[in-house]
């Protein structure tokens, strides 16, 4: 889990530190609809490499945004789900949807 002593004082900067790259935001977007397996996320995130997805998932798990559940079977089954903290980001993503839609509409 992220140590509070290592977080910036500014709340906006803290949020950006935790979800400030496009892949993390898109992973959250996909997990807001429910639990996903690794390959489902790979297919949904056009252009992401396996290494980058793995790195982002590990970081988000460490920060308490997602849970990773491994099922003891062969081949191993791994599922990712948002934590309560992860789900609390839904209004942030909703605001981004509204803003992005209005921006696109104003361009046309």
C-alpha positions, 0 to 999 in steps of 0.5 A: 500500500502507498505510504502517506508520507510519500504522497504529495501535499497537493490533493490534485497532485496525489490523484495524478500520482495514483491515476495520472497515466492514460492506461490507469484511467482506462483500466479503471474505466473497464473495471467500473463495469465489473471484474475482468481477467488479464486478457479481457483488459489486454483486448480492451486497451488498444495499443498497450503491451503486456509488460505495461499492463502488468506494471500498471496493474501491480502499481494499482494493486499496491495503491489499493485501487484494485484487487487481484485474485488468483485461482489455484488452477492450471492454467492460473486464472487471475481476476482484477476488481476495483476496491472500494477506493477504486470505485470511489473514482467513478465520479472523476471518470464521469466528469471526464466523460462529460468534459470530453463530450462537450469538448468534442461537441464544441470542436464541430 
